[in-house]
Amino acid sequence: MQTTVRGTILGLAAATMVAIWSIGAAAGPAQHRAASVTIVWAASPISNNGLRQHLITAFERAHPGIRVRLQSQPTNTDTNRQELITEINSGSATPDVYMGDVIWPAQFAQAGLAMDLSKVFPSTFWRRFAPGLVAGATYQGQVYGAPFFMDAGFLYYRKDLLARYHLPVPRTWTQLAVDAKTLLAHHAVRYGFVWEGAAYEGLTCNLMEYLTDAGGKVLSGTKSLFDSPASVRAVSFMRSLIVSGVSPAAVTTFQEPQAMNAFAQGQAAFLRNWDYAWSNSQSSPAVKGKVGVAPLPAFSASGYPGYSNIGGWNLYINPHTEHLAAVRTFIEWMTGVAGQTQLATYASEIPTNAQVQRLPEVRKLNPVLGVVSRVRLVARPAYTPAYAKVSSALYTNVNLALTGQLSPRAAVAKAAQAIAQAISGQGL
Ligand code: GLC
């Protein structure tokens, strides 16, 4: 069954590509073919099946006058950002275009690290995107990133194991703990629930989900609201997952790849991860065909579905690029029907292009799209240029609570203090 799905995924992408290529060839500007230009695209890995290179190959076929060289970036968004900041601040004209996190627009706009795209694309260009995404890439009235794909947090579970032990797909965190403990008691898995608890941006994403469900908030405008009973409840619960053995202590060092690997190797019953985890799991023989995807649980049954943090990546232009026309063509293609269909069917990403989100053939191949319409979404407070510091205050202190070095209450108080400091004197 899964082999068929996989084959169909590739089949659909190929069929779509052929259609798009022929349109591209008919309209293809002959002058591009003569004068070839090479642009550099910086991007971290999107999935484990070589999607970036597939996109590049398809783009080059559609636009034979433009070559794209991939500059591979680290998977950790914080390290990725630091490398790009250093490179662009040095005045380098490469990368010409880069895949950057949805939390970067305010910081990058303020620091002059991204071109104002409102001047690069006509207003008609922005109509292709699903509602809300362009607003998320806007800082002080100008758009700095073209939405490339959206991420949301989901619960992945082992269908086969839940069925074998007659356990429900959890709708509350308490039920998830009961399911996990039952499976652990039967030695059906090594770990109950794996997630991203290392001291980095991904922990902030996980925290946002528990915090919002508990009724808490990080910021309101430039006011820190983090020092609250809801924050203590969220952090205490995360720590309790480890203390009770539902999650291994190792989650305090896990980023997405480690959590993904534990689940893909069949070691864990539950995984919190982004949309691409579905396609990643289908390429792993240990769990292929045995994985279900659902909204994250909530603290109470009436709160179901729980909250999913909004992640995702935009395409930004280096203000020093010398190839603006080619970069514009690249972004148009990547956010158009051809590029977005590949993203959604090859790597179960959530396309940003509204038309592609609705295509029945895409929805059929990407089960995550059916779930995302049911979840409650929450964004990180990335509207301030100080967001990187705010997030670092959160993940550093919450990680210390997860490892038991700080009590949840102390971690919340310390984080709140650091947030207030980071935000003081910062505008929006
Ligand atoms: C995913 C999300 C991104 C988030 C990151 C955290 O890549 O798309 O928005 O910052 O994970 O690890």
Residues whose N, C-alpha, C, O or C-beta is under 5 A from the ligand:
A	BS01	GLC	T77 D101 V102 D151 E201 G202 I310 G311 G312 W313
